[in-house]
Amino acid sequence: MSDSENTHREGLTLAELMARGNVFAEECPSREILRHITSRWGVLVLVALRGNTRRFSDLRRMVNGVSEKMLAQTLQALEGDGLVIRIAYPVVPPHVEYSLSPLGEEAAQRVAALADWIELNLPSLLAGREAAASA
């Protein structure tokens, strides 16, 4: 019996199942949020904003290689998920600052741990990649 069938036997409605989240279920909204957080630029933006408030241009300089378009899309997606807070000040030229919400700080802490692990293990990871390529 599948996990979704077992969950139904627990007496939960479909709405309750969706609210609870099941990242393995194709239709679960958690998948989209997971995609935003773990995207190529999402991880780096979250880590760059961790404990800081930054302007768009500062983020673009920190996240080397990201285009303006991709940075804007990433920030919009993370803001839409409630992870990033955007504050626009009514001045000329425009002044916009980005920071993390409490949920964003929690997510950033978790992806920063993964990024740190990758940096720490980079020599082994690259050696494994090289070994696989030559096999």
HELIX and SHEET records of a PDB file:
HELIX    1   1 ASP A    3  ARG A    9  1                                   7    
HELIX    2   2 LEU A   14  ARG A   20  1                                   7    
HELIX    3   3 SER A   30  THR A   38  1                                   9    
HELIX    4   4 ARG A   40  LEU A   49  1                                  10    
HELIX    5   5 PHE A   56  MET A   62  1                                   7    
HELIX    6   6 GLU A   68  GLY A   80  1                                  13    
HELIX    7   7 PRO A  102  LEU A  120  1                                  19    
HELIX    8   8 LEU A  122  SER A  134  1                                  13    
SHEET    1   A 3 ARG A  54  ARG A  55  0                                        
SHEET    2   A 3 HIS A  95  LEU A 100 -1                                        
SHEET    3   A 3 VAL A  84  TYR A  89 -1                                        
END                                                                             
